[in-house]
Every structure is written in structure tokens, then in C-alpha cells.
Amino acid sequence: MLVVRRSLCLVRKFVSTNHGIEDVIRNKGKTDEDLYFVRKDKQILKALMDKLDQAIPDDANNPEKMKKSRDGLVEVIRKHNIKPSEGFIEDLIDWKVGF
């Protein structure tokens, strides 16, 4: 009789702390869902980073192309009878490149 009471006590304790297999299944489903969305987020962020890498021109790091672009800008400004200062040219180039 003592064994039965003790067993019932342990069973009640187990049932009160764990809600059974339903919680295990529910939690597994939630974990699978979380993993799915983490993977999707990772794919989306990678695609976004690839797009950003393509959108940023490499001209900003090439001094020869920057000089050519700067000279073209000075020609356009002088064509409109504006005498550009060095600061003005640098500000326009920074604006164009996006710094």
C-alpha cells in the first residue's frame, strides 16, 4: 500500500510539473518554426548584402576614375560660367558618391 501511495504521489508531481507529451510536441513545433524563420532571415540578409555590394560603385575606391569624374564635373560647372572652389567640388563629389 505504501508503494502505491508513493507511486501516486510521484505521478501527481510529474503531471503537475509536466503537462505531458502535448507540451513536448508543441515545443518541438515551435522550435522547428523558429529555426525555419532564422534560416529565412539569414537568406534574406545575405541577399540584401549582395544587393548592397552590387549597388555600391567601385569607382569610389579607384583614384583614376575619381580624378576623371572630378575633371568632368569641373568642365560641366565651368560650362555654366561658374568658378568652382575646391571645397565646392569635393562636396559635390561626396554627395554624388554618397559619403
Protein Blocks (a to p, Z undefined) as FASTA:
>chain_A
ZZmmmmmmmmmmmmmmpgbjklmmmmmmmmmmmmmmmmmmmmmmmmmmmmmmmmpcfklm
mmklmmmmmmmmmmmmmmnopacdfklmmmmmmmmnoZZ
